[in-house]
Amino acid sequence: MDSHQKKLSPSELFTGFCRIGLSGFGGVLPWARRTIVEKEKWLSPEEFSAMLGICQIAPGPNIMNLAVCVGSKFAGVRGAVAAVTGLMFAPIIIIVLLGMLYESYSFMPAVQGLLRGISAVGVGLIASTGLKMLRTEFRYPPMLVAVALTMIIAIYFHLALGWVVLITAPFALLIAWRKTKHD
């Protein structure tokens, strides 16, 4: 079923985003993509990438912006509220409990080692999501130039996100416009 025809209730959005929130320790984005695109098929890979791109340049956490966008797409304001609430509900409870444990046991070498290992897993999850999203761009190779330019400007020049977007967005928009003319 095409995602443009699909309707989701606020309770379905709450439940789906609650699962994403519970699954996403170390990085929610990989689990959000897996749930939204691969498992539930609420969005196509292209729709997800486009929506995430918008969410990344908007102020606030990317995943919260994504929950608002997905929720509002399928159920309006009530869907946006349900998605954000679902995303945050269980993790807030869990993180408060973990914070209390960290306060009591963070001095222990075993806990410090555990945290270093967990951070490596988080980096791997983020990288795997980036590679999955990059596969979509291989369908139109000129867009890979925009991806490479963005990475070079962000990594080599250490510019803030706003500057990276201002510099690379016109080029990426030109490439996307050319692609739509050829489709």
Phi and psi in degrees as GROMACS dihedral restraints (atoms count N, CA, C in turn):
[ dihedral_restraints ]
;  ai    aj    ak    al  type     phi  dphi    fc
    3     4     5     6     1   -67.4    20    10
    4     5     6     7     1   135.7    20    10
    6     7     8     9     1   -63.8    20    10
    7     8     9    10     1   -21.5    20    10
    9    10    11    12     1   -70.7    20    10
   10    11    12    13     1   -25.3    20    10
   12    13    14    15     1   -93.3    20    10
   13    14    15    16     1   -18.4    20    10
   15    16    17    18     1   -72.0    20    10
   16    17    18    19     1   139.3    20    10
   18    19    20    21     1  -120.4    20    10
   19    20    21    22     1   136.2    20    10
   21    22    23    24     1  -123.0    20    10
   22    23    24    25     1   140.4    20    10
   24    25    26    27     1   -80.7    20    10
   25    26    27    28     1   158.9    20    10
   27    28    29    30     1   -56.1    20    10
   28    29    30    31     1   -36.5    20    10
   30    31    32    33     1   -68.1    20    10
   31    32    33    34     1   -35.2    20    10
   33    34    35    36     1   -66.0    20    10
   34    35    36    37     1   -40.8    20    10
   36    37    38    39     1   -66.0    20    10
   37    38    39    40     1   -43.3    20    10
   39    40    41    42     1   -58.1    20    10
   40    41    42    43     1   -49.1    20    10
   42    43    44    45     1   -62.9    20    10
   43    44    45    46     1   -45.7    20    10
   45    46    47    48     1   -62.2    20    10
   46    47    48    49     1   -45.2    20    10
   48    49    50    51     1   -74.6    20    10
   49    50    51    52     1   -25.3    20    10
   51    52    53    54     1   -65.7    20    10
   52    53    54    55     1   -42.1    20    10
   54    55    56    57     1   -62.6    20    10
   55    56    57    58     1   -41.1    20    10
   57    58    59    60     1   -61.4    20    10
   58    59    60    61     1   -47.0    20    10
   60    61    62    63     1   -61.2    20    10
   61    62    63    64     1   -38.9    20    10
   63    64    65    66     1   -74.0    20    10
   64    65    66    67     1   -27.2    20    10
   66    67    68    69     1   -87.4    20    10
   67    68    69    70     1   -14.4    20    10
   69    70    71    72     1   -98.7    20    10
   70    71    72    73     1    30.2    20    10
   72    73    74    75     1   -64.3    20    10
   73    74    75    76     1   133.3    20    10
   75    76    77    78     1    89.4    20    10
   76    77    78    79     1    -2.2    20    10
   78    79    80    81     1   146.3    20    10
   79    80    81    82     1   112.9    20    10
   81    82    83    84     1   -81.3    20    10
   82    83    84    85     1   -28.3    20    10
   84    85    86    87     1   -54.5    20    10
   85    86    87    88     1   -46.2    20    10
   87    88    89    90     1   -58.9    20    10
   88    89    90    91     1   -38.6    20    10
   90    91    92    93     1   -74.6    20    10
   91    92    93    94     1   -33.8    20    10
   93    94    95    96     1   -63.1    20    10
   94    95    96    97     1   -46.4    20    10
   96    97    98    99     1   -63.4    20    10
   97    98    99   100     1   -45.2    20    10
   99   100   101   102     1   -58.9    20    10
  100   101   102   103     1   -44.2    20    10
  102   103   104   105     1   -71.1    20    10
  103   104   105   106     1   -50.9    20    10
  105   106   107   108     1   -70.6    20    10
  106   107   108   109     1   -38.8    20    10
  108   109   110   111     1   -97.6    20    10
  109   110   111   112     1   -52.1    20    10
  111   112   113   114     1   -85.2    20    10
  112   113   114   115     1   -43.3    20    10
  114   115   116   117     1   -86.5    20    10
  115   116   117   118     1   -59.7    20    10
  117   118   119   120     1   -83.9    20    10
  118   119   120   121     1   -21.6    20    10
  120   121   122   123     1    56.0    20    10
  121   122   123   124     1    38.8    20    10
  123   124   125   126     1   -69.6    20    10
  124   125   126   127     1   -35.5    20    10
  126   127   128   129     1  -131.0    20    10
  127   128   129   130     1   152.7    20    10
  129   130   131   132     1   -76.6    20    10
  130   131   132   133     1   163.6    20    10
  132   133   134   135     1   -56.6    20    10
  133   134   135   136     1   -37.6    20    10
  135   136   137   138     1   -68.1    20    10
  136   137   138   139     1   -42.7    20    10
  138   139   140   141     1   -62.6    20    10
  139   140   141   142     1   -42.4    20    10
  141   142   143   144     1   -61.3    20    10
  142   143   144   145     1   -47.5    20    10
  144   145   146   147     1   -61.9    20    10
  145   146   147   148     1   -42.8    20    10
  147   148   149   150     1   -64.6    20    10
  148   149   150   151     1   -44.7    20    10
  150   151   152   153     1   -65.5    20    10
  151   152   153   154     1   -41.8    20    10
  153   154   155   156     1   -64.0    20    10
  154   155   156   157     1   -38.1    20    10
  156   157   158   159     1   -58.5    20    10
  157   158   159   160     1   -43.7    20    10
  159   160   161   162     1   -63.9    20    10
  160   161   162   163     1   -43.2    20    10
  162   163   164   165     1   -66.2    20    10
  163   164   165   166     1   -28.5    20    10
  165   166   167   168     1   -74.2    20    10
  166   167   168   169     1   -27.7    20    10
  168   169   170   171     1   -93.0    20    10
  169   170   171   172     1   -10.7    20    10
  171   172   173   174     1   -81.4    20    10
  172   173   174   175     1   151.6    20    10
  174   175   176   177     1   -66.0    20    10
  175   176   177   178     1   149.3    20    10
  177   178   179   180     1   102.7    20    10
  178   179   180   181     1   172.5    20    10
  180   181   182   183     1   -65.5    20    10
  181   182   183   184     1   134.0    20    10
  183   184   185   186     1   -52.8    20    10
  184   185   186   187     1   -46.0    20    10
  186   187   188   189     1   -68.5    20    10
  187   188   189   190     1   -34.4    20    10
  189   190   191   192     1   -67.3    20    10
  190   191   192   193     1   -44.0    20    10
  192   193   194   195     1   -59.6    20    10
  193   194   195   196     1   -40.9    20    10
  195   196   197   198     1   -64.3    20    10
  196   197   198   199     1   -42.1    20    10
  198   199   200   201     1   -60.8    20    10
  199   200   201   202     1   -42.2    20    10
  201   202   203   204     1   -62.3    20    10
  202   203   204   205     1   -46.4    20    10
  204   205   206   207     1   -64.4    20    10
  205   206   207   208     1   -47.7    20    10
  207   208   209   210     1   -64.9    20    10
  208   209   210   211     1   -47.2    20    10
  210   211   212   213     1   -59.0    20    10
  211   212   213   214     1   -44.8    20    10
  213   214   215   216     1   -70.9    20    10
  214   215   216   217     1   -30.7    20    10
  216   217   218   219     1   -61.3    20    10
  217   218   219   220     1   -39.8    20    10
  219   220   221   222     1   -99.8    20    10
  220   221   222   223     1   -20.3    20    10
  222   223   224   225     1  -150.3    20    10
  223   224   225   226     1    24.1    20    10
  225   226   227   228     1    65.0    20    10
  226   227   228   229     1  -151.7    20    10
  228   229   230   231     1   -61.2    20    10
  229   230   231   232     1   -42.7    20    10
  231   232   233   234     1   -61.0    20    10
  232   233   234   235     1   -37.5    20    10
  234   235   236   237     1   -67.0    20    10
  235   236   237   238     1   -39.4    20    10
  237   238   239   240     1   -63.6    20    10
  238   239   240   241     1   -45.5    20    10
  240   241   242   243     1   -63.3    20    10
  241   242   243   244     1   -42.6    20    10
  243   244   245   246     1   -63.9    20    10
  244   245   246   247     1   -42.8    20    10
  246   247   248   249     1   -64.9    20    10
  247   248   249   250     1   -46.2    20    10
  249   250   251   252     1   -64.7    20    10
  250   251   252   253     1   -43.3    20    10
  252   253   254   255     1   -63.1    20    10
  253   254   255   256     1   -43.9    20    10
  255   256   257   258     1   -62.5    20    10
  256   257   258   259     1   -42.1    20    10
  258   259   260   261     1   -60.8    20    10
  259   260   261   262     1   -37.3    20    10
  261   262   263   264     1   -97.6    20    10
  262   263   264   265     1   -19.8    20    10
  264   265   266   267     1   -53.1    20    10
  265   266   267   268     1   -68.5    20    10
  267   268   269   270     1   -68.9    20    10
  268   269   270   271     1   -41.6    20    10
  270   271   272   273     1   -59.0    20    10
  271   272   273   274     1   -34.7    20    10
  273   274   275   276     1   -63.2    20    10
  274   275   276   277     1   -44.4    20    10
  276   277   278   279     1   -62.7    20    10
  277   278   279   280     1   -46.7    20    10
  279   280   281   282     1   -65.2    20    10
  280   281   282   283     1   -43.1    20    10
  282   283   284   285     1   -68.9    20    10
  283   284   285   286     1   -32.8    20    10
  285   286   287   288     1   -64.1    20    10
  286   287   288   289     1   -44.1    20    10
  288   289   290   291     1   -63.1    20    10
  289   290   291   292     1   -43.1    20    10
  291   292   293   294     1   -65.1    20    10
  292   293   294   295     1   -36.9    20    10
  294   295   296   297     1   -62.0    20    10
  295   296   297   298     1   -39.0    20    10
  297   298   299   300     1   -66.3    20    10
  298   299   300   301     1   -40.2    20    10
  300   301   302   303     1   -66.4    20    10
  301   302   303   304     1   -41.8    20    10
  303   304   305   306     1   -61.0    20    10
  304   305   306   307     1   -42.4    20    10
  306   307   308   309     1   -59.0    20    10
  307   308   309   310     1   -34.2    20    10
  309   310   311   312     1   -86.1    20    10
  310   311   312   313     1   -28.6    20    10
  312   313   314   315     1  -125.4    20    10
  313   314   315   316     1     5.9    20    10
  315   316   317   318     1   -64.7    20    10
  316   317   318   319     1   -19.4    20    10
  318   319   320   321     1   -74.1    20    10
  319   320   321   322     1   -16.1    20    10
  321   322   323   324     1   -75.9    20    10
  322   323   324   325     1   133.1    20    10
  324   325   326   327     1   -57.9    20    10
  325   326   327   328     1   -36.6    20    10
  327   328   329   330     1   -63.2    20    10
  328   329   330   331     1   -39.0    20    10
  330   331   332   333     1   -68.4    20    10
  331   332   333   334     1   -41.8    20    10
  333   334   335   336     1   -62.4    20    10
  334   335   336   337     1   -41.1    20    10
  336   337   338   339     1   -65.5    20    10
  337   338   339   340     1   -40.9    20    10
  339   340   341   342     1   -59.9    20    10
  340   341   342   343     1   -42.7    20    10
  342   343   344   345     1   -65.8    20    10
  343   344   345   346     1   -36.7    20    10
  345   346   347   348     1   -64.7    20    10
  346   347   348   349     1   -41.0    20    10
  348   349   350   351     1   -64.7    20    10
  349   350   351   352     1   -40.4    20    10
  351   352   353   354     1   -64.6    20    10
  352   353   354   355     1   -37.2    20    10
  354   355   356   357     1   -65.7    20    10
  355   356   357   358     1   -34.5    20    10
  357   358   359   360     1   -65.2    20    10
  358   359   360   361     1   -39.1    20    10
  360   361   362   363     1   -63.5    20    10
  361   362   363   364     1   -42.2    20    10
  363   364   365   366     1   -59.7    20    10
  364   365   366   367     1   -42.9    20    10
  366   367   368   369     1   -62.1    20    10
  367   368   369   370     1   -42.5    20    10
  369   370   371   372     1   -62.3    20    10
  370   371   372   373     1   -40.8    20    10
  372   373   374   375     1   -65.4    20    10
  373   374   375   376     1   -42.4    20    10
  375   376   377   378     1   -64.7    20    10
  376   377   378   379     1   -42.4    20    10
  378   379   380   381     1   -63.5    20    10
  379   380   381   382     1   -40.7    20    10
  381   382   383   384     1   -65.2    20    10
  382   383   384   385     1   -36.9    20    10
  384   385   386   387     1   -65.8    20    10
  385   386   387   388     1   -42.7    20    10
  387   388   389   390     1   -59.5    20    10
  388   389   390   391     1   -42.0    20    10
  390   391   392   393     1   -66.2    20    10
  391   392   393   394     1   -38.6    20    10
  393   394   395   396     1   -63.1    20    10
  394   395   396   397     1   -42.1    20    10
  396   397   398   399     1   -68.4    20    10
  397   398   399   400     1   -33.2    20    10
  399   400   401   402     1   -65.3    20    10
  400   401   402   403     1   -33.4    20    10
  402   403   404   405     1   -55.7    20    10
  403   404   405   406     1   -37.2    20    10
  405   406   407   408     1   -62.0    20    10
  406   407   408   409     1   -38.6    20    10
  408   409   410   411     1   -71.1    20    10
  409   410   411   412     1   -22.5    20    10
  411   412   413   414     1   -64.8    20    10
  412   413   414   415     1   -18.0    20    10
  414   415   416   417     1   -68.1    20    10
  415   416   417   418     1   -22.4    20    10
  417   418   419   420     1  -135.8    20    10
  418   419   420   421     1    86.6    20    10
  420   421   422   423     1   -51.8    20    10
  421   422   423   424     1   -34.5    20    10
  423   424   425   426     1   -57.2    20    10
  424   425   426   427     1   -27.1    20    10
  426   427   428   429     1   -67.6    20    10
  427   428   429   430     1   -22.5    20    10
  429   430   431   432     1   -63.8    20    10
  430   431   432   433     1   -27.5    20    10
  432   433   434   435     1   -65.0    20    10
  433   434   435   436     1   -41.0    20    10
  435   436   437   438     1   -65.0    20    10
  436   437   438   439     1   -39.8    20    10
  438   439   440   441     1   -62.7    20    10
  439   440   441   442     1   -47.4    20    10
  441   442   443   444     1   -63.7    20    10
  442   443   444   445     1   -43.3    20    10
  444   445   446   447     1   -60.3    20    10
  445   446   447   448     1   -43.5    20    10
  447   448   449   450     1   -60.8    20    10
  448   449   450   451     1   -45.7    20    10
  450   451   452   453     1   -63.7    20    10
  451   452   453   454     1   -43.0    20    10
  453   454   455   456     1   -62.6    20    10
  454   455   456   457     1   -47.1    20    10
  456   457   458   459     1   -64.2    20    10
  457   458   459   460     1   -41.3    20    10
  459   460   461   462     1   -71.2    20    10
  460   461   462   463     1   -42.4    20    10
  462   463   464   465     1   -82.8    20    10
  463   464   465   466     1   -48.8    20    10
  465   466   467   468     1   -75.3    20    10
  466   467   468   469     1   -43.4    20    10
  468   469   470   471     1   -93.7    20    10
  469   470   471   472     1    -8.2    20    10
  471   472   473   474     1    53.4    20    10
  472   473   474   475     1    41.1    20    10
  474   475   476   477     1   -82.5    20    10
  475   476   477   478     1   153.5    20    10
  477   478   479   480     1   -68.0    20    10
  478   479   480   481     1   158.5    20    10
  480   481   482   483     1   -53.5    20    10
  481   482   483   484     1   -43.0    20    10
  483   484   485   486     1   -58.1    20    10
  484   485   486   487     1   -43.1    20    10
  486   487   488   489     1   -67.7    20    10
  487   488   489   490     1   -41.0    20    10
  489   490   491   492     1   -59.4    20    10
  490   491   492   493     1   -45.2    20    10
  492   493   494   495     1   -65.0    20    10
  493   494   495   496     1   -45.4    20    10
  495   496   497   498     1   -60.4    20    10
  496   497   498   499     1   -35.2    20    10
  498   499   500   501     1   -79.6    20    10
  499   500   501   502     1   -44.1    20    10
  501   502   503   504     1   -92.3    20    10
  502   503   504   505     1   -25.5    20    10
  504   505   506   507     1   -59.5    20    10
  505   506   507   508     1   -43.8    20    10
  507   508   509   510     1   -59.2    20    10
  508   509   510   511     1   -39.8    20    10
  510   511   512   513     1   -66.0    20    10
  511   512   513   514     1   -45.6    20    10
  513   514   515   516     1   -64.3    20    10
  514   515   516   517     1   -39.4    20    10
  516   517   518   519     1   -64.6    20    10
  517   518   519   520     1   -39.5    20    10
  519   520   521   522     1   -61.4    20    10
  520   521   522   523     1   -45.1    20    10
  522   523   524   525     1   -63.5    20    10
  523   524   525   526     1   -44.5    20    10
  525   526   527   528     1   -63.9    20    10
  526   527   528   529     1   -39.5    20    10
  528   529   530   531     1   -62.6    20    10
  529   530   531   532     1   -43.4    20    10
  531   532   533   534     1   -62.7    20    10
  532   533   534   535     1   -38.1    20    10
  534   535   536   537     1   -63.1    20    10
  535   536   537   538     1   -43.2    20    10
  537   538   539   540     1   -66.8    20    10
  538   539   540   541     1   -29.6    20    10
  540   541   542   543     1   -69.7    20    10
  541   542   543   544     1   -28.5    20    10
  543   544   545   546     1   -88.8    20    10
  544   545   546   547     1   -16.4    20    10
